[in-house]
Amino acid sequence: MHRMIPTAVFLAFCVALPAWAQTGAAPPAKPAPPTTPKDQQSYSIGISVGRDLQQTFKSQGLDVNLAMVVRGIADAIRGKSALTDEQIHGALGELEKQARARQAQQGARTQQQAAANKAAGEAFLAANGKKPGVKTTASGLQYQVIKMGTGPRPKPTDKVRTHYHGTLINGKVFDSSVQRGQPVEFPVNGVIAGWTEALQLMPVGSKWRLFIPSKLAYGQRGAGGVIGPNSTLIFDVELLDIVK
């Protein structure tokens, strides 16, 4: 169980416990906001540590009784315990067992999603590649010219300014500089492989629709919790300029 909560975070939490927690008393129903510099600093430490613990609990899928967590820490500081060491080890062992089971279930769901996304993406690209105006490169990248520019083509080491709108094959938007109303600048060789390849084919002033297989995008890992594993992506990309 100690592997689930970083030692430094745990110790900091113990040190930062307020007086009511160290004595085992219930917290004030409506505590007054801290006003003195010392209290504000102390409270800020508590908030920072609490957020770290919250993230740990969330990432590990731990369902805890916060009052019991606080009571346990307070008892440990006072050198006492309501449970025997054997009971504590048993409880923590069961908690680790439950966490491993949840992780295994999540892993199985991810593999199922990856397989489904791969099959759907392959079927989509096979049909899409037959549509008029859609071209397929040797890598498997597909693109459709919406507007052909007349400017220079960027090199891999160039930095470019673009507008883009990205969706999954089901139409769900996952990212869009167009919606944000703010173009984005980045190195040509600093993005996913499908973009790097396409940008070098596009003259400045062009607007293309890219159909990017997962192997040229984020692959098995997916991205950001929105792009699932093995997802095929669609981007409308407008190459505005090469940044000097």
HURA-V897203 format. One record per pair of residues at least 24 apart in sequence whose ideal C-beta (glycine too) atoms are under 10 Angstrom apart, sorted by sequence separation. I is the first residue (numbers start at 1). J is the second residue. D is the distance in Angstrom with one decimal. If there is no record, write none. Layout:
i: [I/I]
j: [J/J]
d: [D/D]
//
This chain:
i: [18/160/161/162/192/193/194/210/211/18/21/160/161/192/209/210/16/159/160/192/193/209/210/15/16/159/160/192/208/209/210/16/18/159/160/208/209/16/17/158/159/162/207/208/15/16/157/158/159/207/208/15/16/64/156/157/158/159/160/164/192/206/207/208/13/16/17/63/156/157/206/207/12/13/16/62/154/155/156/162/205/206/207/12/15/16/154/155/156/204/205/206/14/60/63/153/154/160/202/204/205/12/13/60/62/202/203/204/205/12/13/61/62/162/198/202/204/11/60/61/194/195/199/201/204/9/10/13/60/160/194/198/9/12/13/27/61/62/156/162/195/199/8/9/12/26/61/128/156/158/192/194/198/10/60/61/154/158/160/169/195/9/10/27/60/156/161/164/192/199/8/9/26/61/125/155/156/160/163/165/166/61/124/154/155/162/6/9/10/21/24/123/124/153/154/164/166/5/6/9/24/121/153/154/5/21/22/120/121/153/154/175/21/25/120/153/154/174/175/6/20/21/24/120/153/154/174/5/22/23/24/117/143/151/152/153/166/174/175/4/5/18/21/22/117/141/142/151/152/174/175/4/17/21/22/24/141/149/150/151/152/153/173/174/20/23/24/139/140/141/143/148/149/150/151/172/174/188/4/5/22/23/139/141/143/148/149/150/151/172/183/185/4/13/17/18/21/22/24/141/142/145/149/150/184/185/187/3/5/13/17/137/140/141/145/148/149/174/183/186/4/139/143/147/148/149/168/175/178/183/185/1/14/138/143/147/148/149/168/174/176/13/14/17/137/141/146/147/148/166/168/175/176/177/178/1/137/145/146/147/166/170/177/14/15/145/146/169/10/14/145/146/168/169/171/5/137/144/145/168/169/170/143/144/168/169/135/143/144/167/168/142/143/144/166/167/142/143/166/167/141/142/143/165/166/167/141/142/165/166/140/141/142/164/165/166/140/141/164/165/135/139/140/162/163/164/165/139/140/141/163/164/134/136/140/141/162/163/164/133/139/140/141/162/163/134/136/139/160/161/162/163/161/162/137/160/161/162/131/160/161/160/161/129/159/160/161/128/159/160/158/159/154/158/159/125/153/158/1/124/125/154/155/1/4/125/151/154/124/125/149/151/153/154/1/2/121/142/146/149/151/152/1/4/121/122/146/147/149/151/1/4/121/122/142/143/144/146/147/1/3/121/1/121/143/1/4/118/118/121/117/118/1/114/118/118/117/128/114/117/114/128/114/125/114/122/124/111/113/121/123/110/117/120/121/122/124/110/117/118/119/120/121/110/116/117/118/120/121/116/117/118/114/115/116/117/118/113/114/115/117/113/114/112/113/114/110/111/113/110]
j: [42/184/185/186/216/217/218/234/235/43/46/185/186/217/234/235/42/185/186/218/219/235/236/42/43/186/187/219/235/236/237/44/46/187/188/236/237/45/46/187/188/191/236/237/45/46/187/188/189/237/238/46/47/95/187/188/189/190/191/195/223/237/238/239/45/48/49/95/188/189/238/239/45/46/49/95/187/188/189/195/238/239/240/46/49/50/188/189/190/238/239/240/49/95/98/188/189/195/237/239/240/48/49/96/98/238/239/240/241/49/50/98/99/199/235/239/241/49/98/99/232/233/237/239/242/48/49/52/99/199/233/237/49/52/53/67/101/102/196/202/235/239/49/50/53/67/102/169/197/199/233/235/239/52/102/103/196/200/202/211/237/52/53/70/103/199/204/207/235/242/52/53/70/105/169/199/200/204/207/209/210/106/169/199/200/207/52/55/56/67/70/169/170/199/200/210/212/52/53/56/71/168/200/201/53/69/70/168/169/201/202/223/70/74/169/202/203/223/224/56/70/71/74/170/203/204/224/56/73/74/75/168/194/202/203/204/217/225/226/56/57/70/73/74/169/193/194/203/204/226/227/57/70/74/75/77/194/202/203/204/205/206/226/227/74/77/78/193/194/195/197/202/203/204/205/226/228/242/59/60/77/78/194/196/198/203/204/205/206/227/238/240/60/69/73/74/77/78/80/197/198/201/205/206/240/241/243/60/62/70/74/194/197/198/202/205/206/231/240/243/62/197/201/205/206/207/226/233/236/241/243/60/73/197/202/206/207/208/227/233/235/73/74/77/197/201/206/207/208/226/228/235/236/237/238/62/198/206/207/208/227/231/238/76/77/207/208/231/73/77/208/209/231/232/234/69/201/208/209/232/233/234/208/209/233/234/201/209/210/233/234/209/210/211/233/234/210/211/234/235/210/211/212/234/235/236/211/212/235/236/211/212/213/235/236/237/212/213/236/237/208/212/213/235/236/237/238/213/214/215/237/238/209/211/215/216/237/238/239/209/215/216/217/238/239/211/213/216/237/238/239/240/239/240/216/239/240/241/211/240/241/241/242/211/241/242/243/211/242/243/242/243/239/243/244/211/239/244/88/211/212/241/242/89/92/213/239/242/213/214/238/240/242/243/91/92/211/232/236/239/241/242/92/95/212/213/237/238/240/242/93/96/213/214/234/235/236/238/239/94/96/214/95/215/237/96/99/213/214/217/214/215/99/214/219/220/220/232/219/222/220/234/221/232/222/230/232/220/222/230/232/220/227/230/231/232/234/221/228/229/230/231/232/222/228/229/230/232/233/229/230/231/228/229/230/231/232/228/229/230/232/229/230/229/230/231/228/229/231/229]
d: [8.1/9.1/4.9/7.8/6.5/7.6/10.0/7.0/8.4/8.8/9.8/6.9/8.8/5.1/6.8/4.5/6.9/6.0/7.0/6.7/9.6/7.2/7.9/9.9/9.0/6.8/7.9/9.3/8.4/5.3/5.9/9.7/7.3/5.2/6.0/7.7/7.7/4.8/8.1/7.3/7.4/9.5/6.9/5.6/8.2/4.7/7.3/5.3/9.8/7.0/8.2/9.8/9.4/8.9/8.2/7.2/8.7/8.5/9.4/8.7/8.9/8.2/4.3/8.1/9.4/8.7/9.7/9.2/5.2/6.6/7.3/7.6/7.2/8.1/5.5/7.1/9.5/6.9/4.4/8.8/8.5/5.2/9.6/9.3/8.8/8.5/5.2/9.0/9.6/10.0/6.9/9.7/9.4/9.0/8.7/9.9/9.9/9.7/7.4/5.4/8.0/8.4/4.8/9.4/8.7/9.2/7.5/7.3/8.8/4.9/7.5/8.2/7.0/7.9/8.4/4.8/6.0/9.6/9.9/6.1/9.9/9.6/7.7/10.0/6.0/9.6/9.1/8.3/5.6/6.2/7.4/6.8/6.3/8.2/6.2/9.0/9.7/9.6/6.8/9.4/7.4/6.6/9.7/9.9/9.6/8.5/4.8/8.8/9.9/8.5/8.2/8.1/9.1/9.7/8.6/7.8/9.8/8.9/9.1/8.4/7.4/4.9/8.3/8.3/8.8/8.8/9.3/9.8/9.6/9.8/9.3/6.4/10.0/9.9/8.9/9.5/6.7/8.2/8.4/9.5/9.1/8.3/4.8/5.5/7.0/9.8/7.8/9.6/9.4/9.8/8.7/9.3/9.5/8.2/6.3/8.9/9.3/9.1/9.4/7.1/6.3/9.4/6.0/9.6/7.1/9.9/9.5/9.5/6.6/6.8/7.7/9.2/5.0/9.1/6.6/6.5/9.1/8.2/8.1/7.3/9.0/8.2/5.1/8.5/5.5/7.5/7.2/5.6/8.6/7.1/7.3/8.9/9.2/9.2/6.6/7.7/9.8/9.7/7.9/6.6/8.6/9.4/7.0/5.3/9.0/8.3/9.3/5.0/5.9/4.4/8.7/8.6/7.3/5.1/9.9/9.9/5.2/7.0/6.0/2.8/9.7/9.1/9.1/5.6/9.0/9.9/8.0/7.5/8.8/9.4/9.2/8.6/4.1/7.9/4.9/7.9/9.9/9.0/9.0/8.5/5.8/8.6/8.0/9.9/5.9/6.8/5.3/5.8/8.1/9.6/8.5/9.3/5.1/9.0/6.2/10.0/8.8/7.6/9.7/5.5/9.7/9.8/2.5/8.8/9.6/8.9/9.4/9.6/9.1/9.3/6.6/9.5/9.9/6.3/8.9/8.0/3.8/8.8/5.8/9.2/7.0/6.1/7.6/7.4/5.6/7.9/8.3/9.5/7.7/8.7/5.5/9.8/5.4/9.6/8.6/6.0/8.6/9.6/7.2/7.9/9.5/6.8/8.9/7.1/6.7/9.1/8.2/4.2/8.6/9.7/8.1/8.9/8.9/9.8/8.4/9.5/8.6/7.2/4.5/8.0/8.7/9.8/9.2/7.3/9.1/8.1/6.1/7.9/8.4/6.1/5.6/5.9/6.0/5.3/8.6/9.9/8.1/6.6/8.2/7.7/7.9/9.9/5.0/4.4/6.8/6.4/9.5/6.6/8.3/7.5/7.4/8.8/5.2/7.7/6.1/5.0/7.3/6.9/7.0/7.9/6.9/3.8/9.1/8.8/4.9/8.6/7.5/7.8/6.9/8.1/9.4/6.2/8.1/5.4/4.5/9.0/8.7/7.3/6.5/8.3/9.8/9.8/4.8/9.5/8.4/4.9/9.0/8.3/9.8/9.9/7.6/7.2/8.6/8.7/7.0/5.8/5.9/4.4/9.6/9.3/8.4/6.6/9.9/6.2/8.7/7.3/10.0/6.2/9.9/9.6/5.7/6.4/8.0/6.0/9.6/6.2/4.5/8.7/9.9/7.7/4.6/6.9/7.8/8.2/9.6/5.6/5.6/5.7/7.3/6.4/5.2/4.3/7.4/7.6/8.5/6.3/8.9/9.2/8.9/7.8/9.3/9.4/8.6/8.7/8.9/6.0/7.9/5.1/9.4/9.9/9.0/9.6/8.9/9.4/8.4/8.1/9.4/9.5/7.2/6.6/7.9/6.5/3.6/8.0/9.5/7.9/9.3/7.9/9.5/7.7/7.8/7.5/6.3/9.2/9.4/9.4/9.6/8.5/9.9/9.7/8.2/5.8/6.0/9.6/8.9/6.0/7.2/9.3/6.6/9.4/7.1/9.5/9.1/8.9/10.0/9.0/9.8/9.2/9.3/8.5/6.0/9.2/9.6/6.4/8.2/9.4/5.9/9.4/8.7/6.6/9.6/9.0/9.4/8.9/6.7/8.0/9.1/9.9/5.4/8.2/8.8/8.8/3.2/8.5/8.8/6.2/4.0/7.4/8.9/9.6/4.3/8.8/7.4/8.9/8.4/5.1/8.6/5.4/3.8/7.6/7.5/6.1/4.6/9.9/8.1/9.0/8.4/8.2/9.3/6.1]
//
